[in-house]
Amino acid sequence: MCGIAGVIGHALPDLEPRLEAMALALVHRGPDAGGIWTDAAGGIGLAHRRLSILDLSPQGAQPMASACGRFVLCYNGEIYNHGDLRRELDAYHPSCWRGHSDTEVLVEAIATWGVDRALTRCNGMFAFAVWDRAERRLTLARDRMGEKPLYVGRVGGVIAFASEIKALRELPGWQQTVDTEALSELLRYGYVPAPRSIHSGIFKLPAAATVSFTPDDAAAPLGREDFVARVRHYWGLAAVAAAGVSDPFAVDADAAASALEPLLADAVARRMEADVPVGALLSGGVDSSLVAALMQRTASRPIRTFTIGFDDARFDEARHARRVAEHLGTDHTELHLTPDQALDVIPQLPQVYDEPFADASQIPTLLVSAIAREHVTVALSGDGGDELFFGYGRYRDALAIWDRIGGWTPGLRRGVAAGLGGAGRMVGGNLGFRLRRLGRRIDAADFDAYYANLLSVALEPTAASIWPQGLPGALVFPAALADPSMRMMFADQQAYLPDDILVKTDRASMAASLELRVPLLDHRIVEFAWRLPDGCRRDGATGKAVLRRLLYRHVPREIVDRPKQGFEIPVDDWLRGPLRTWMLDLLDPSVLRREGLINAKAVSVLVADHLAGRGRNGFALWPLLMFEAWRRRFG
């Protein structure tokens, strides 16, 4: 894994020192080496930090020029089918290879087929910038599912891009301006959906997309609408989903598992290729256990596995991971996390995540990444299984409730919601909180609005500006996705997966200089999953039927059959205990009123209710705390 950055435009004074500063800000993503490439007269500069995984020699260094000299590539990620592509390219220009890195394969694929055709041939996770010296055009690209990040915006008269915002802050003309709409999305959902970032004028390139610029483009404004109009998609989840549900497999869960096994085994094997040690993050759940089982079947020696344990049994998955590791015969490492260790991480969060990010499982993810990096440089994870194979408990709960209330008119739902709110206030305590929360959730015009309420960490507006409506990410559903279960999975794959889950894992792993690979997000598996009939996703009330059937072939079901736990921490308890003073300091009403970005009155009610036990508001307060901690860190 690596970090990339660069600028394009006509006003490029002190270009090399600026690029060096941008690269230095990303050194955690690439501690092994760095490089810059400039053409000041051409209006372009590229910077790279390298975490050496394949071809550890200088032949894999970046930025890298194509053999013909036309293209210069600055790339972060891995192309898992680089060997196949290399053999294809041999037919065009044999014996041109300088080393065996996937970087060289990618730049030669671009030189041979062009950016778009090269992208459709690549199986990988990546974000890259490629400069075409003939056309004087910079193209930025991102992988299909959004595993690797890329930010872009206009800063001080140039178009700049980087793997993380901290590199952009090194440029003259940087403005620390908060996008109030992005802040509202953060406070409602816990993350900022693409294409926005927390900063006005700085954007996330969406998954499966490219965007191009020439030096002349740096003179023009680049607002959100301008940026979105420039973005082009080379692969579309909407098209994949629509095609899949229109032509489902005619199989049961066992037959689907047999069809999936060689595909997933190949995805795992490709992600085990490295010139450095490789391991796996193991929670003991279905997804990570399946990945570890297929890794161990492929390996010639015990693989390294890593997990986090908690004192609080409600959040502790370590005992489950230990049983799976013992059965598979892995070389297992378990970090038992004390509350003090977890709390010590919190001051690091603004620097690690760079923009405010409020998925509280970021803390154990940071810690397990750090312990894994002590032993390996690459780790595989089981992320993506819940979104692709109907794994979240909220899917089941949403359908169960909507089956009861979906036939009501919106007015009736609103009336019942008001009654539940009133009853909750009268009853008080934990039951009262649950009644009020249920009332807020069912006050919805349709199923999509109901699911948006279910996803919301805060149902009461806490932003001073307009409160976002509907699902995150301004989704457009294919007409074929009329079924509510399909709509939930599609919504999560489009927004929650790339902008929450994969942000969490990328920043946490990169903070430790650990490369994290995700076999279940191989685009072939995504396309496979959308063709599954409902019976292959759900077995009664239990999700991930096909994954479970496949896992039972490798691990006894009594070891892995248990309710889904999630990678969580006791936020509610901490905010009433060891983090109480920290919370009260950050959410001081006088400070919030002076800033004018957050509704101080609404926040005071949340805090008071939480401390008095009238509500479990920890997950609604966490985004507020992450924003205020970030604001104090960066101003």
MILUMDO-498559 format. One record per residue (C-alpha): x, y, z. Coordinates in pm, whole numbers, padded with zeros to 5 digits, always signed. Layout:
N
XYZ/...
***
This chain:
635
+00000+00000+00000/+00111+00353-00061/+00023+00720-00042/-00010+00942-00348/-00041+01316-00399/+00010+01576-00668/-00085+01906-00827/-00172+02031-01174/-00195+02390-01294/+00008+02679-01428/+00100+02847-01098/+00351+02599-00956/+00621+02787-00763/+00844+02582-00530/+00695+02269-00680/+00942+02013-00551/+00944+02132-00186/+00563+02137-00189/+00547+01784-00321/+00803+01669-00066/+00585+01817+00211/+00274+01645+00073/+00458+01313+00056/+00593+01354+00409/+00236+01397+00537/+00162+01050+00396/+00473+00872+00522/+00266+00638+00742/+00104+00500+00424/+00444+00433+00270/+00735+00423+00517/+00974+00229+00291/+01057+00485+00020/+00940+00799-00152/+00968+00970-00488/+00856+01278-00678/+00825+01352-01048/+00777+01699-01193/+00729+01876-01521/+00690+02236-01412/+00672+02359-01769/+00398+02107-01837/+00213+02207-01521/+00226+01880-01328/+00389+01729-01020/+00342+01385-00862/+00449+01255-00520/+00455+00900-00386/+00523+00717-00061/+00587+00344-00088/+00497+00049+00132/+00685-00225-00049/+00473-00538-00100/+00559-00675-00446/+00905-00634-00605/+01087-00480-00311/+01367-00362-00541/+01405-00009-00685/+01244-00144-01004/+00909-00103-00829/+00969+00260-00730/+00723+00535-00820/+00624+00759-00987/+00686+00522-01278/+00699+00601-01650/+00577+00362-01917/+00837+00204-02145/+00726+00434-02427/+00767+00737-02202/+00418+00875-02267/+00255+00792-01933/+00370+00858-01575/+00187+00667-01300/+00149+00740-00929/-00043+00451-00774/-00171+00321-00442/-00301-00034-00416/-00267-00382-00561/-00363-00533-00896/-00435-00894-00805/-00444-01024-01163/-00119-00853-01261/+00032-01186-01365/-00253-01253-01608/-00226-00900-01749/+00151-00933-01785/+00102-01242-02000/-00156-01059-02212/+00077-00764-02257/+00361-00991-02364/+00175-01036-02691/+00208-00663-02758/+00563-00591-02646/+00755-00892-02511/+01071-00847-02305/+00997-00487-02207/+00975-00561-01833/+01214-00399-01589/+01090-00577-01275/+00794-00782-01148/+00582-00517-00975/+00212-00473-01042/+00282-00100-01084/+00475-00170-01402/+00195-00391-01530/-00061-00118-01465/+00131+00158-01641/+00200-00067-01941/-00166-00171-01952/-00261+00197-01967/-00002+00261-02239/-00132-00034-02443/-00509-00018-02395/-00581+00329-02257/-00708+00413-01909/-01068+00294-01946/-00991-00042-02107/-00708-00105-01861/-00943-00038-01570/-01202-00287-01692/-00929-00553-01709/-00794-00489-01358/-00898-00691-01055/-00774-00494-00758/-00799-00222-00500/-00642+00104-00607/-00640+00478-00643/-00407+00625-00900/-00305+00931-01097/-00167+00894-01448/-00024+01179-01653/-00051+01160-02032/+00243+01363-02163/+00107+01365-02518/-00238+01502-02431/-00119+01692-02119/-00403+01535-01924/-00410+01401-01568/-00655+01118-01497/-00746+01007-01146/-00912+00670-01088/-01048+00463-00800/-01129+00092-00762/-01476-00053-00811/-01586-00078-00446/-01395+00219-00304/-01132+00035-00099/-00863+00298-00157/-00929+00670-00099/-00865+00970-00322/-00943+01335-00246/-00931+01614-00503/-01002+01986-00506/-00881+02331-00602/-00627+02469-00356/-00453+02803-00404/-00481+02818-00782/-00400+02451-00857/-00596+02128-00875/-00455+01902-00604/-00518+01541-00513/-00404+01308-00234/-00477+00981-00056/-00560+01178+00257/-00658+01539+00323/-00355+01598+00546/-00135+01616+00234/-00355+01887+00083/-00312+02097+00397/+00056+02135+00307/-00025+02353+00006/-00026+02734+00013/-00377+02867-00014/-00533+02584+00190/-00858+02694+00356/-00995+02508+00657/-01359+02568+00561/-01632+02334+00685/-01897+02219+00439/-02211+02255+00651/-02406+02001+00445/-02128+01748+00493/-02131+01822+00866/-02507+01756+00879/-02455+01420+00707/-02179+01335+00954/-02403+01416+01249/-02695+01213+01116/-02511+00910+00972/-02170+00909+01142/-01973+00963+00820/-01958+01196+00519/-02081+01026+00198/-01896+01083-00130/-01851+01306-00319/-01844+01551-00030/-01571+01578+00230/-01587+01782+00549/-01417+02068+00361/-01591+02292+00111/-01433+02246-00231/-01254+01919-00148/-01417+01606-00288/-01389+01230-00268/-01364+01062-00604/-01647+00805-00596/-01582+00434-00629/-01544+00289-00981/-01487+00636-01125/-01236+00850-01308/-01195+01225-01341/-00955+01414-01567/-00794+01758-01567/-00559+01965-01779/-00342+02247-01642/-00590+02500-01786/-00869+02355-01567/-00697+02486-01256/-00800+02841-01350/-01173+02757-01335/-01388+02714-01023/-01439+02356-00903/-01759+02337-00703/-01950+02021-00621/-02166+02035-00932/-01859+02102-01150/-01680+01805-00998/-01975+01566-01029/-02021+01665-01394/-01659+01567-01468/-01677+01224-01304/-01707+00920-01531/-01783+00563-01417/-01612+00265-01579/-01817+00009-01379/-02157+00052-01221/-02301-00118-00915/-02651-00017-01026/-02607-00198-01357/-02458-00502-01183/-02747-00517-00934/-03013-00472-01201/-02859-00740-01423/-02824-00979-01130/-03180-00961-01003/-03310-00987-01361/-03116-01310-01422/-03081-01496-01091/-02914-01833-01051/-03154-02128-01036/-02979-02289-00737/-03029-02363-00369/-02787-02250-00097/-02576-02568-00113/-02531-02548-00490/-02455-02176-00461/-02190-02252-00199/-02029-02502-00436/-02024-02240-00712/-01888-01970-00478/-01608-02177-00323/-01363-02178-00618/-01435-01812-00687/-01371-01703-00328/-01073-01937-00296/-00919-01772-00601/-00989-01424-00460/-00821-01522-00132/-00521-01682-00305/-00465-01375-00522/-00470-01155-00212/-00214-01375-00037/+00050-01298-00302/+00322-01076-00152/+00696-01056-00100/+00632-00981+00270/+00453-01167+00556/+00075-01207+00525/-00189-01275+00794/-00560-01231+00867/-00783-01036+01105/-01009-01292+01273/-01320-01205+01475/-01463-01556+01482/-01765-01448+01279/-01875-01606+00952/-01690-01377+00710/-01348-01356+00871/-01357-01726+00966/-01430-01822+00605/-01146-01607+00475/-00906-01753+00733/-01017-02108+00651/-00952-02061+00280/-00618-01897+00354/-00512-02186+00576/-00617-02438+00313/-00395-02258+00060/-00095-02204+00290/+00186-02451+00347/+00229-02346+00712/+00005-02201+00985/-00115-01853+00887/-00095-01566+01136/-00433-01452+01272/-00511-01160+01502/-00802-01056+01720/-00900-00810+01993/-01062-00912+02323/-01258-00698+02572/-01325-00727+02945/-01694-00662+02879/-01854-00987+02758/-02112-00790+02556/-01837-00680+02317/-01585-00964+02346/-01541-01183+02037/-01196-01313+02130/-01318-01645+02268/-01500-01717+01943/-01196-01626+01734/-00978-01846+01955/-01198-02152+01890/-01187-02095+01514/-00810-02044+01522/-00761-02364+01723/-00973-02563+01478/-00792-02423+01173/-00450-02454+01335/-00347-02092+01280/-00069-01911+01464/-00304-01691+01666/-00235-01363+01848/-00494-01213+02082/-00473-00865+02234/-00691-00831+02541/-00796-00469+02546/-00835-00278+02871/-01053+00033+02886/-00743+00247+02944/-00580+00117+02623/-00891+00197+02424/-00928+00541+02578/-00565+00622+02504/-00643+00591+02132/-00912+00859+02130/-00676+01163+02112/-00521+01010+01799/-00848+00983+01606/-00856+01331+01446/-00505+01287+01306/-00561+00930+01191/-00896+00988+01018/-00812+01336+00889/-01175+01440+00860/-01422+01375+01142/-01538+01014+01133/-01771+00860+01388/-01790+00483+01361/-01681+00397+01715/-01543+00060+01604/-01257+00269+01462/-01089+00224+01802/-01057-00157+01811/-00980-00153+01437/-00684+00076+01501/-00559-00144+01781/-00591-00478+01601/-00416-00325+01298/-00128-00213+01518/-00084-00555+01678/-00102-00728+01338/+00165-00496+01197/+00410-00616+01461/+00408-00954+01282/+00291-00904+00920/+00283-00634+00652/-00035-00755+00478/-00358-00878+00638/-00682-01010+00487/-01020-00924+00638/-01379-01044+00604/-01533-00703+00536/-01813-00685+00279/-01993-01007+00367/-02277-00834+00553/-02356-00590+00272/-02331-00849-00007/-02506-01145+00157/-02777-00994+00381/-02579-01024+00702/-02686-00728+00914/-02946-00784+01185/-03098-00449+01091/-03205-00598+00757/-03415-00861+00932/-03551-00611+01187/-03638-00356+00917/-03838-00609+00716/-04017-00741+01024/-04135-00395+01128/-04215-00279+00775/-04429-00590+00721/-04647-00455+01002/-04653-00084+00917/-04580-00068+00543/-04950-00088+00456/-05036+00210+00675/-05071+00556+00534/-04787+00799+00614/-05035+00993+00828/-05117+00686+01037/-04747+00608+01082/-04692+00966+01193/-04976+00943+01443/-04852+00617+01591/-04502+00764+01605/-04632+01059+01805/-04810+00821+02044/-04495+00616+02096/-04300+00934+02165/-04550+01043+02427/-04558+00701+02588/-04181+00692+02596/-04162+01023+02777/-04416+00904+03034/-04248+00566+03095/-03893+00700+03104/-03580+00494+03148/-03449+00246+02896/-03797+00132+02787/-03903+00490+02735/-03595+00557+02525/-03667+00254+02305/-04029+00361+02254/-03922+00715+02154/-03658+00576+01917/-03908+00339+01754/-04149+00629+01710/-03889+00843+01539/-03794+00558+01307/-04143+00469+01184/-04231+00831+01108/-04145+00779+00741/-04315+00842+00409/-04194+00516+00253/-03957+00225+00308/-03647+00415+00194/-03719+00692+00443/-03777+00431+00713/-03443+00265+00637/-03273+00606+00641/-03414+00655+00991/-03287+00311+01090/-02937+00401+00966/-02932+00733+01147/-02720+00756+01460/-02911+01074+01549/-03281+01112+01468/-03315+01455+01625/-03139+01734+01428/-02816+01841+01595/-02677+02057+01314/-02742+02430+01307/-02803+02410+00930/-03051+02201+00733/-03087+01836+00840/-03032+01581+00559/-03335+01389+00436/-03345+01042+00287/-03071+00786+00248/-02706+00894+00253/-02527+00958-00074/-02822+01083-00287/-02887+00729-00415/-03062+00650-00740/-03207+00298-00736/-03235+00084-01048/-03599+00018-01136/-03535-00356-01093/-03468-00312-00720/-03824-00288-00592/-03779-00542-00313/-03693-00375+00022/-03420-00629+00104/-03244-00550-00225/-03278-00177-00167/-03114-00201+00175/-02817-00398+00045/-02776-00167-00255/-02790+00143-00035/-02525+00003+00197/-02296-00107-00086/-02318+00236-00246/-02263+00453+00063/-02211+00280+00399/-01954+00029+00271/-01718+00270+00086/-01767+00576+00305/-01785+00416+00650/-01652+00058+00662/-01371+00099+00410/-01271+00442+00540/-01246+00293+00887/-01029+00001+00778/-00810+00198+00536/-00714+00472+00782/-00674+00234+01075/-00453-00009+00884/-00251+00264+00712/-00187+00437+01044/+00006+00120+01131/+00156+00086+00778/-00044-00236+00735/-00193-00328+00398/-00546-00463+00441/-00697-00673+00161/-01064-00769+00128/-01135-01089-00073/-01514-01063-00048/-01502-00735-00241/-01349-00893-00547/-01581-00756-00819/-01646-01110-00944/-01794-01197-00603/-02001-00879-00598/-02146-00972-00936/-02204-01330-00817/-02383-01212-00502/-02633-01002-00696/-02742-01309-00893/-02830-01512-00585/-03196-01595-00523/-03330-01485-00187/-03307-01836-00040/-02929-01826-00082/-02907-01510+00124/-03160-01589+00394/-03221-01918+00573/-03531-01831+00769/-03437-01541+00995/-03062-01600+00945/-02867-01412+00680/-02559-01508+00476/-02697-01854+00403/-02452-01928+00121/-02151-01813+00324/-02260-02024+00620/-02306-02335+00406/-01958-02284+00265/-01803-02219+00607/-01956-02537+00754/-01740-02733+00509/-01431-02599+00686/-01537-02518+01044/-01797-02706+01255/-02116-02505+01277/-02127-02525+01656/-01810-02311+01663/-01942-02032+01441/-02322-02040+01477/-02402-01752+01712/-02575-01414+01694/-02379-01144+01514/-02195-00923+01763/-02026-00649+01563/-01695-00483+01637/-01821-00237+01896/-01715-00063+02215/-01920+00045+02520/-01966+00408+02410/-02272+00468+02630/-02092+00354+02945/-01771+00541+02867/-01953+00872+02815/-02116+00834+03156/-01785+00729+03313/-01423+00786+03208/-01511+01010+02910/-01768+01225+03086/-01535+01520+03150/-01395+01501+02796/-01749+01503+02656/-01865+01797+02866/-01557+01997+02769/-01596+01937+02395/-01973+01997+02396/-01967+02314+02607/-02286+02496+02496/-02120+02838+02497/-01851+02713+02259/-02106+02547+02029/-02314+02866+02014/-02007+03073+01932/-01907+02838+01648/-02259+02842+01507/-02232+02504+01333/-02410+02282+01586/-02747+02319+01758/-02626+02376+02112/-02974+02343+02266/-03043+02006+02103/-02701+01879+02205/-02751+01988+02567/-03073+01785+02580/-02894+01479+02439/-02614+01511+02694/-02848+01565+02989/-03074+01273+02893/-02774+01046+02847/-02615+01131+03180/-02947+01100+03363/-03015+00758+03209/-03319+00881+03014/-03159+00769+02689/-02872+00575+02539/-02741+00858+02327/-02377+00754+02296/-02392+00688+01922/-02571+01019+01860/-02311+01205+02068/-02007+01035+01912/-02023+01226+01579/-02052+01554+01770/-01749+01461+01979/-01546+01351+01677/-01624+01677+01499/-01534+01895+01797/-01215+01698+01866/-01122+01734+01499/-01201+02107+01503/-00975+02163+01801/-00696+01967+01633/-00712+02142+01294/-00878+02475+01373/
***
